[in-house]
Amino acid sequence: MVPVAQPLPELPLRNRRYASRVAFHLAAQVVGTRRAWPTRVVDLCMGGALVLRPHGSAPAIGEKVRLVLELEDGPLTLEATVAYSRGSRIGLRCCCQGPTQGRLRRLVEAGEGGAEAGRRQLNDLG
């Protein structure tokens, strides 16, 4: 039996997302002012990313960092601020403009298409 998604509870406005997140498994680096941490992207949207917390020390909440996504067509660098850190994950608020924004949009849209295709396949099964 395929599990059915349950609706999420209403959240206060300050906790609502303005863009849908898409699951990804990308190699990346979080680059701070003093060091860089290898990581993996868990999910991504136009306004942010969820990454795995690096071993050892990690960037502080509020710290300005760069998130460097390692893509087949070359790195994509996003300016970001560490929004939160919970357990093994770090939430980043990202900002980009111009060509970087276009590349990010194409990446997210391609991921949304893959997610939608997976949902259609599950629905077809049953």
N, C-alpha and C positions, 0 to 999 in steps of 0.2 A: 504494500500500500504506500502511495506517495504522500508525504506529509503535506498538509494544507497550511499555507501561511495565515497567520492571525493578524488582524489589524493592530497597528501600534496604538498605544494610548496617546491621547492628546498631550502635547508638550507645551510648556510656556513658550511664548514667542522667541525669547532669547536662546532657546535650545533647538529650534527648528532649523532644518537645513534648507538652503535656497537652491541647491542643485542635487540631483540624484548621484549617489556614489556607485561606482562599478568595481567589482572585485577584480584585482590584478595580482599577479605574482611576478613582480619586476625587481631585478637587482637595482640598487640605488645607493647613494651616499648622502648623508646629512652632513653638510659642511658648516661648522661654526667658526667663530672668530679665532679660536685657538687650536682646533683640531677637526678631523673628519671621522665619521663613523660609517662603516659599511652596514647596510640594512636591506630589507626587502619591503616593497610596497604591498600592503594588504588590500587597500582600496583607494580609489582616486575619483575626484570630481573637479569641476572647474574652479572651485573655491578652496580645496583642501585635499589632504591625503592622510591616510592612516598607515604608519610604518611600524615595523617590529623594533622594539627597544634594543639598542646595541648592548652587548655585554659590557660590564664595568660602568664607567661614568657615561652620562648622557647629557644632551643640552638641557638647560634649565627652562622652565615655563616662562614665556615672555621673550626668550632669546631669539634674535633674528638669525636665521640660518639660510642656507641654500639647499634645496633638494635637487640632486642631480640624478635623473632617471637614465639608466643605461639602455638605450633603444638600439634596434638593428641599424637604423639610419643615422646613428650618432647620438651623443648625449643631449638631453633636454634639461635645462637648468631653470628651476623655479625659485623665486624669492619667497621666503616663508617665515612665519613666526610660530614658535612652539606654543600651541593652545592648551594642551594638557598632556599628562603622562599618567597612565593607569596600567599597573601590572606590566605586561610584556609589550605594551603598545604606546605609541606616541602619536598624538593628533597634531597635524600641522595646518595652519591657515595659510594658503598660498595666494600669491598675486602675480599676474603676468600680463603683458601687453604685446601688441604687434605680432611678429612672426611666431614668438613663443606661444602666445595665446592660441593662434591658429593650429600649431602642432599639437598643443594639449587638447584642444577641442576635437581634432581628428582622432586622437588616441582614445579619448573618452567615448566618442560616438562609435568607434570600432568596437570597443569593449561592450557598450550597450547592445550593439547588434549581436555580439556573441552570446550575451546573457539572454537576450530575447529568443535566439535560436535554440538555446538550451531549454528554456521554458516551453517552447513549442514542442520540442522532442519529448519532454516529460508528459505534456498534455496528450500527445499522440499515443503514448504507451498506456495511458490509462485511466 
